[in-house]
Amino acid sequence: MAVMAEKLASPFWTLTCAVLLCLGLSLHAAPAKAQADNNRQSTVSSEIQKIRQEAWDAAEKEDYESSFRLYKQLADAGDVEGMYGLGVSYGKGHGTAQDNEKAVQWYQKAAQLDHAASITALGVYTELGTVLPKDAQKANMLYERAANLGSARAEYYIGYNYSEGIGYHEDDAESIRWYQKAAAKNYARAMTQLGLAYRSGEGVEKDALLAAAWFMKGASLDDKDSLFNLGLTLDQGHGVAVNYAQAAFWYEKAIEAGNIQAYNNLAVIKVDGVGVARDISQAIELYKKGIAADDEWAMANLGFLYLKGEHIKQDVEAGLKLIDVAVERDLNWAVTKLGVAYEEAKGVRVDRHKANKLYRRAATNGHAEAMRYLGLNYENGIGVLRDPVVAEQWYTKAIEAGDEKAKELLQKIKTKNTKL
């Protein structure tokens, strides 16, 4: 409680609390069931309600054999929650062998009784083409039916599919509208998406502070991605002052909630030792956990530590092996940084041709920094034939992609080219 009190007293939290109050949002997490689909409530006997609660409690404790038995008892009595529970149990293999066909059968029985969560589940099966024929438009129709019955999860899926153009024409504004509906029902994943939208300006006017407020709201509901993005907000100073200590706090919370990316970001803070005590051994362990979870950012960062021998014993072979995976996955930052390593002999022998090849790869994928490096090398004839015109073209592309440093370089080369 002391840690939380200290954070609530910070300028960031004071400002964010003000925004949340303006939004009419609460900092306190709603009960877990508030995030669940809001189904039509029917009058049930006290005995049925008692068994339902026992089944829910058993599932929460991961006593799946008991929850499956109780759901079966309920379903046999014609109870819709028991039918849904069996669908979940068969779909996840909880208390019984995993069987998607049986899961769909039970969801269909519950859907006939207008059970919103079951209809949403059928939408997912239809969208993925698991058991049911793959059909994005039909899936959206099921989501819309469930949304009309009050399903926040269905509203979230509709918002996501509008955002990605899945079964709908891509429409960011419509996506936002559906995310807002789901967020109003305390659906945390929708809050994360609203935060991302306000940070990027997709579908709404860009507003970094409002983005932070939505991440904070989602974090209050223990959403792993909101927790991560709240850490990222403080780490990179999106609309707030940079605060690495608080960023580390939220990355730790994100890790506890199951976010994979947070391993890498927390490790970077531990390596830099700004705002927190430097702890290389802990950073390496965090990177390794991220790698075990198949995160290419962790692979690249640990790889570069090995490559350069920074803070740890140099191991070029191990470093390149990790970095190469990130490069093959087109992690543009890693591709460009490896190019710099080859150009400047950082852990590897100089190979300017290879450096330019890597820059071009990242630049083709839209990486602004790589475009600027290509511009510099064409301007100065490094690893390529000197060509001021091509250099100017790459600087222009870098600026268009958001690279501020390329602006001065472009102005200088234009002045030189004019004099030629």
C-alpha positions in Angstrom: 0.0 0.0 0.0 2.9 2.4 0.7 4.2 1.9 -2.8 0.8 2.6 -4.3 0.4 5.7 -2.1 3.7 7.0 -3.2 2.8 6.6 -6.9 -0.6 8.2 -6.4 1.2 11.3 -5.0 3.5 11.7 -8.1 2.8 14.3 -10.7 2.0 11.7 -13.3 -0.7 10.0 -11.1 -2.1 13.4 -10.1 -2.5 14.4 -13.7 -3.8 11.0 -14.8 -6.3 10.9 -12.0 -7.7 14.3 -13.1 -8.2 13.0 -16.7 -9.9 9.9 -15.4 -12.2 12.0 -13.3 -13.1 14.0 -16.4 -13.8 10.8 -18.2 -16.0 9.6 -15.3 -13.8 6.6 -14.9 -12.8 4.9 -11.7 -9.3 4.0 -10.6 -10.6 0.9 -8.7 -10.9 -2.4 -10.4 -14.4 -3.7 -11.0 -15.2 -7.3 -9.8 -14.1 -9.9 -12.3 -17.6 -10.7 -13.3 -18.1 -7.1 -14.5 -15.8 -7.9 -17.5 -17.9 -11.0 -18.4 -20.6 -11.0 -21.0 -23.8 -9.5 -19.7 -26.4 -12.1 -20.3 -30.1 -11.8 -19.8 -30.8 -12.8 -16.2 -33.5 -15.4 -15.8 -35.1 -16.5 -12.5 -33.4 -19.7 -11.4 -34.0 -21.7 -8.3 -31.7 -21.2 -5.3 -30.4 -24.8 -5.8 -29.3 -24.1 -9.4 -27.7 -20.8 -8.4 -25.9 -22.6 -5.6 -24.5 -25.2 -8.0 -23.5 -22.5 -10.5 -21.5 -20.7 -7.8 -19.8 -23.9 -6.8 -18.9 -24.6 -10.4 -17.5 -21.1 -10.8 -15.5 -21.3 -7.6 -14.1 -24.6 -8.6 -13.0 -23.3 -12.0 -11.4 -20.2 -10.4 -9.4 -22.6 -8.1 -8.5 -24.6 -11.2 -10.3 -27.6 -9.7 -11.5 -28.5 -13.2 -12.7 -32.0 -12.5 -15.1 -30.6 -10.0 -16.2 -27.7 -12.2 -16.7 -30.1 -15.2 -18.9 -32.4 -13.0 -21.0 -29.5 -11.7 -21.4 -27.9 -15.2 -22.6 -31.3 -16.5 -25.1 -31.5 -13.6 -26.4 -28.1 -14.5 -26.5 -28.8 -18.2 -28.4 -32.0 -17.7 -31.0 -29.9 -15.7 -31.3 -27.6 -18.8 -29.3 -24.7 -17.2 -27.8 -22.4 -19.8 -24.7 -21.6 -17.7 -24.0 -25.3 -17.4 -24.1 -25.6 -21.1 -21.7 -22.7 -21.6 -19.5 -24.1 -18.9 -19.3 -27.4 -20.7 -18.4 -25.6 -23.9 -15.5 -23.8 -22.1 -14.4 -27.1 -20.5 -14.3 -29.0 -23.7 -12.7 -26.2 -25.6 -9.9 -25.8 -23.1 -9.7 -29.4 -22.0 -10.6 -28.5 -18.4 -11.6 -31.6 -16.4 -12.0 -33.6 -19.6 -10.3 -34.3 -22.9 -10.1 -31.3 -25.2 -12.7 -31.6 -27.9 -13.7 -28.6 -30.0 -16.6 -30.4 -31.7 -18.3 -31.1 -28.3 -17.5 -27.5 -27.2 -19.3 -26.2 -30.3 -22.3 -28.5 -29.7 -22.7 -27.1 -26.2 -22.2 -23.5 -27.3 -24.9 -24.1 -29.9 -27.4 -25.4 -27.3 -26.8 -22.4 -25.1 -26.9 -20.0 -28.1 -30.4 -21.3 -28.9 -31.3 -19.8 -25.4 -29.8 -16.4 -26.4 -26.7 -16.9 -24.2 -24.5 -14.0 -25.2 -21.1 -15.6 -24.2 -21.9 -18.8 -26.1 -22.9 -16.8 -29.2 -19.6 -14.9 -29.0 -17.7 -18.2 -28.7 -19.4 -19.5 -31.8 -18.3 -16.3 -33.5 -14.7 -17.0 -32.6 -14.9 -20.6 -33.9 -16.5 -19.3 -37.1 -13.8 -16.6 -37.6 -11.0 -19.1 -37.1 -12.6 -21.9 -39.1 -12.3 -24.3 -36.2 -15.0 -27.1 -36.5 -17.3 -24.6 -38.2 -16.6 -23.3 -41.8 -14.4 -20.2 -41.8 -16.5 -17.1 -42.5 -15.5 -13.7 -41.1 -18.8 -12.0 -42.1 -20.9 -14.7 -40.5 -18.6 -14.4 -37.4 -19.3 -10.7 -37.3 -23.0 -11.4 -37.5 -22.7 -13.6 -34.5 -20.7 -11.0 -32.6 -23.4 -8.4 -33.4 -26.1 -10.7 -32.1 -24.1 -11.2 -28.9 -23.5 -7.5 -28.6 -27.2 -6.8 -28.8 -27.5 -9.2 -25.8 -25.0 -7.2 -23.9 -21.7 -9.0 -24.6 -18.7 -6.7 -24.0 -16.4 -9.3 -25.4 -18.4 -9.4 -28.7 -18.3 -5.6 -28.8 -14.5 -5.7 -28.5 -14.2 -8.3 -31.3 -16.4 -6.1 -33.6 -14.2 -3.2 -32.8 -11.1 -5.2 -33.6 -12.4 -6.5 -36.8 -13.4 -3.0 -38.0 -9.8 -1.9 -37.1 -8.2 -4.8 -39.1 -10.8 -5.1 -41.9 -11.8 -8.6 -41.0 -15.2 -9.3 -42.4 -15.9 -5.5 -42.5 -14.4 -2.7 -44.6 -11.7 -1.2 -42.4 -13.1 1.7 -40.4 -11.0 3.1 -37.5 -13.8 5.5 -36.4 -16.3 2.6 -36.2 -13.7 0.5 -34.4 -13.4 3.2 -31.8 -17.1 3.3 -31.3 -17.3 -0.4 -30.5 -14.2 -0.3 -28.3 -15.9 2.5 -26.3 -19.0 0.4 -25.9 -17.0 -2.5 -24.5 -14.9 -0.2 -22.3 -18.1 1.2 -20.8 -18.8 -2.3 -19.6 -15.3 -2.5 -18.0 -13.8 -4.8 -20.7 -10.1 -4.1 -20.1 -8.8 -5.2 -23.6 -11.0 -2.5 -25.2 -9.4 0.0 -22.8 -6.0 -1.0 -24.0 -7.1 -0.6 -27.7 -8.5 2.9 -26.9 -5.1 3.8 -25.3 -3.3 2.6 -28.4 -5.6 4.6 -30.6 -5.2 7.8 -28.7 -1.4 7.3 -28.7 -1.2 6.8 -32.4 -4.1 9.0 -33.5 -5.9 6.2 -35.5 -9.6 6.8 -35.6 -9.4 9.6 -33.0 -7.4 12.8 -32.5 -4.0 12.0 -31.1 -3.9 12.6 -27.3 -1.0 11.1 -25.3 -2.5 12.0 -21.9 -5.8 10.4 -22.7 -4.0 7.3 -24.0 -2.2 7.1 -20.6 -5.5 7.5 -18.8 -7.0 4.5 -20.7 -3.9 2.4 -20.1 -4.2 3.3 -16.4 -7.9 2.2 -16.4 -7.0 -1.1 -18.1 -4.1 -1.5 -15.6 -6.5 -1.1 -12.7 -8.3 -4.2 -14.1 -5.0 -6.1 -14.3 -4.9 -6.2 -18.1 -1.4 -7.4 -19.1 -1.2 -5.2 -22.1 -2.5 -2.0 -20.4 0.1 -2.7 -17.6 2.8 -3.0 -20.2 1.7 0.2 -22.1 1.5 2.2 -18.9 5.1 1.2 -18.3 6.0 2.1 -21.9 4.3 5.5 -21.4 6.5 6.3 -18.5 9.6 4.7 -20.1 9.3 6.8 -23.3 7.6 9.9 -22.0 4.4 9.7 -24.0 2.5 12.8 -22.8 4.2 12.5 -19.3 7.6 13.0 -17.8 10.0 10.1 -18.3 10.2 8.1 -15.0 12.2 4.9 -15.3 11.5 3.8 -11.7 7.8 3.9 -12.2 8.1 2.3 -15.7 10.0 -0.6 -14.1 7.2 -0.9 -11.5 4.6 -1.3 -14.2 6.7 -3.6 -16.3 7.0 -5.9 -13.3 3.2 -5.9 -12.9 2.8 -6.6 -16.6 5.2 -9.6 -16.2 3.1 -10.9 -13.3 0.0 -10.6 -15.5 1.6 -12.5 -18.3 2.9 -9.9 -20.7 6.0 -11.2 -22.6 7.3 -7.9 -24.0 7.8 -6.5 -20.5 10.7 -8.9 -19.9 12.8 -7.1 -22.5 11.8 -3.6 -21.5 12.5 -4.2 -17.8 15.8 -5.8 -18.7 16.8 -2.7 -20.7 16.1 -0.5 -17.7 18.2 -2.8 -15.5 21.1 -2.7 -17.9 21.0 1.1 -18.2 20.7 1.6 -14.5 18.9 5.0 -14.8 16.3 5.5 -12.2 16.9 2.1 -10.8 19.9 0.2 -9.6 21.9 -1.4 -12.4 21.6 -5.2 -12.2 23.2 -7.0 -15.1 22.6 -10.5 -13.8 18.9 -9.8 -13.3 18.7 -8.2 -16.8 20.2 -11.3 -18.4 17.7 -13.5 -16.6 14.9 -11.3 -17.8 16.2 -11.4 -21.4 16.4 -15.2 -21.1 12.8 -15.4 -19.9 11.8 -13.2 -22.8 13.7 -15.5 -25.2 12.1 -18.6 -23.7 8.8 -16.9 -24.6 10.0 -16.4 -28.2 10.3 -12.6 -28.0 12.7 -11.3 -30.7 13.4 -8.0 -28.9 14.9 -9.9 -26.0 16.9 -12.0 -28.4 18.3 -9.0 -30.2 19.2 -7.0 -27.0 20.9 -10.0 -25.3 22.6 -10.7 -28.6 24.1 -7.3 -28.9 25.3 -7.5 -25.3 27.2 -10.7 -26.2 28.4 -9.3 -29.6 30.0 -6.2 -28.0 30.9 -7.8 -24.7 29.1 -5.0 -22.8 28.8 -5.8 -19.1 29.2 -9.5 -19.9 31.9 -11.8 -21.5 32.0 -11.3 -25.2 30.6 -14.2 -27.2 30.3 -13.2 -30.9 28.9 -16.5 -32.0 26.1 -16.6 -29.4 25.3 -13.0 -30.0 25.0 -13.3 -33.8 22.9 -16.5 -33.4 20.3 -14.5 -31.3 20.5 -11.4 -33.5 20.0 -13.4 -36.7 16.6 -14.7 -35.5 15.5 -11.1 -34.9 16.8 -10.1 -38.4 15.0 -13.0 -40.1 11.8 -11.8 -38.4 12.4 -8.4 -39.8 12.8 -6.6 -36.5 13.9 -3.4 -38.2 15.7 -1.9 -35.2 17.8 -5.0 -34.9 18.5 -5.2 -38.6 19.7 -1.5 -38.6 21.8 -1.9 -35.5 23.5 -5.0 -36.9 24.3 -2.9 -40.0 25.9 -0.3 -37.7 27.9 -3.1 -36.1 29.3 -4.2 -39.4 30.0 -0.6 -40.5 31.7 0.4 -37.3 33.3 -2.9 -36.3 31.3 -3.2 -33.1 32.0 -6.9 -32.2 32.4 -8.0 -35.8 34.9 -7.2 -38.7 34.1 -4.2 -40.8 31.9 -5.1 -43.8 30.4 -2.0 -45.3 28.8 -3.9 -48.1 26.9 -6.1 -45.7 26.0 -3.0 -43.6 24.4 -1.3 -46.6 22.6 -4.6 -47.4 21.1 -4.6 -43.9 20.2 -0.9 -44.0 18.4 -1.5 -47.4 16.5 -4.4 -45.9 15.2 -2.3 -43.0 14.6 0.7 -45.1 12.5 -1.3 -47.5 10.4 -2.2 -44.5 9.9 1.4 -43.6 12.6 2.0 -41.0 13.5 5.7 -41.0 16.9 5.4 -39.3 18.0 2.9 -41.9 17.0 5.3 -44.7 19.1 8.0 -43.1 22.1 5.7 -42.9 21.8 4.8 -46.6 21.6 8.5 -47.3 24.8 9.1 -45.4 26.6 6.3 -47.1 25.5 7.4 -50.6 26.5 10.9 -49.8 30.0 9.9 -48.6 30.6 6.8 -50.8 30.8 4.3 -47.9 30.3 0.8 -49.2 28.6 2.1 -52.3 29.5 4.5 -55.2 29.1 8.1 -54.1 25.8 9.5 -55.4 24.5 12.8 -54.0 21.2 12.5 -55.8 20.4 9.0 -54.4 21.5 10.3 -51.0 19.1 13.1 -51.2 16.3 10.7 -52.1 17.0 8.5 -49.0 17.1 11.6 -46.7 13.7 12.6 -48.1 12.3 9.2 -47.5 13.7 9.2 -44.0 12.0 12.5 -43.2 8.7 11.3 -44.6 9.0 8.3 -42.3 9.5 10.6 -39.3 13.3 10.9 -38.9 14.1 14.4 -37.6 17.9 14.0 -37.9 17.6 13.6 -41.7 16.2 17.1 -42.1 19.5 18.9 -41.4 21.4 16.4 -43.6 19.0 17.0 -46.5 19.4 20.7 -46.2 23.1 20.4 -46.3 23.2 18.1 -49.2 20.8 20.3 -51.2 23.1 23.2 -50.6 26.1 21.2 -51.8 24.2 19.8 -54.9 23.1 23.3 -55.9 26.8 24.4 -55.9 27.8 21.5 -58.1 
